[in-house]
């Protein structure tokens, strides 16, 4: 069976990608061209639902232990961040009070 002209052209493009010189004395760089995507067919609701279920089966859930450890770590980081900003806010408050006392003189 003979190939259609479009299939032959696609096969030739895949064999040898066009090249161009990046600069004089440099090695050639391959130019990759994207083929136009074929329009997707519309599917019925039953096929759509089956595809959704197939994708949902691929989901991997974390274990309870991993979720608990991650939650505790987030809690610790929140407390440390709150303490850091409390200290920075206190230092800036003291600095502003001293500056205002100096200005009032």
C-alpha positions as CSV (number, residue, x, y, z in Angstrom):
1,X,0.0,0.0,0.0
2,X,1.4,3.4,-1.0
3,X,1.8,6.2,1.5
4,X,-0.1,9.3,1.1
5,X,1.9,12.5,0.3
6,X,1.1,14.0,3.7
7,X,2.3,10.9,5.6
8,X,5.5,10.8,3.4
9,X,6.2,14.5,4.2
10,X,5.7,14.0,7.9
11,X,8.1,11.0,7.8
12,X,10.7,13.1,6.1
13,X,10.4,15.9,8.6
14,X,10.9,13.4,11.5
15,X,14.0,11.9,9.9
16,X,16.1,15.0,9.6
17,X,15.1,18.2,11.4
18,X,16.3,21.4,9.7
19,X,19.4,23.0,11.1
20,X,20.8,26.5,11.2
21,X,24.1,27.9,12.3
22,X,24.0,29.7,15.6
23,X,27.1,31.7,14.9
24,X,30.1,31.4,12.5
25,X,32.3,28.6,13.6
26,X,29.7,27.1,16.0
27,X,28.0,23.7,15.7
28,X,24.6,23.6,14.0
29,X,21.5,23.9,16.2
30,X,18.4,21.8,15.4
31,X,15.2,23.8,14.8
32,X,12.2,22.0,16.2
33,X,8.9,22.7,14.6
34,X,5.6,21.7,16.3
35,X,3.1,19.9,14.1
36,X,-0.4,21.3,14.3
37,X,-2.6,19.4,16.7
38,X,-5.5,17.6,15.2
39,X,-8.9,18.8,16.4
40,X,-10.3,16.6,19.2
41,X,-13.4,14.6,18.7
42,X,-16.3,15.3,21.0
43,X,-17.1,12.5,23.3
44,X,-20.3,11.5,25.0
45,X,-21.0,11.8,28.7
46,X,-20.5,8.1,29.3
47,X,-17.0,8.1,27.7
48,X,-16.2,11.3,29.6
49,X,-17.2,9.8,32.9
50,X,-15.1,6.6,32.2
51,X,-12.1,8.8,31.4
52,X,-12.6,10.8,34.6
53,X,-12.8,7.5,36.6
54,X,-9.6,6.2,34.9
55,X,-7.7,9.4,35.8
56,X,-9.1,9.4,39.4
57,X,-7.6,5.9,39.8
58,X,-4.2,7.3,39.1
59,X,-4.3,9.6,42.1
60,X,-1.9,8.6,45.0
61,X,-2.9,9.8,48.4
62,X,-0.5,10.5,51.2
63,X,-0.6,8.3,54.3
64,X,-2.1,9.4,57.6
65,X,1.4,9.5,59.2
66,X,2.8,11.7,56.4
67,X,-0.2,14.0,56.6
68,X,0.2,14.3,60.4
69,X,4.0,15.0,60.2
70,X,3.5,17.6,57.5
71,X,0.7,19.3,59.5
72,X,2.9,19.4,62.6
73,X,5.8,20.9,60.6
74,X,3.5,23.6,59.2
75,X,2.3,24.4,62.7
76,X,5.9,24.7,64.0
77,X,6.8,27.0,61.1
78,X,3.8,29.2,61.8
79,X,4.7,29.6,65.4
80,X,8.4,30.4,64.6
81,X,7.3,32.9,62.0
82,X,4.9,34.5,64.4
83,X,7.7,34.8,67.1
84,X,10.0,36.3,64.5
85,X,7.6,39.0,63.5
86,X,6.7,39.6,67.1
87,X,10.4,40.3,67.9
88,X,10.8,42.5,64.8
89,X,7.6,44.5,65.6
90,X,8.8,44.9,69.3
91,X,12.2,46.1,68.2
92,X,10.7,48.6,65.7
93,X,8.3,49.8,68.4
94,X,11.1,50.5,70.8
95,X,13.1,52.2,68.1
96,X,10.1,54.5,67.1
97,X,9.4,55.3,70.8
98,X,13.1,56.4,71.2
99,X,13.0,58.4,68.0
100,X,9.8,60.2,69.0
101,X,11.2,61.0,72.5
102,X,14.4,62.4,70.8
103,X,12.3,64.5,68.4
104,X,10.1,65.8,71.2
105,X,13.2,66.6,73.2
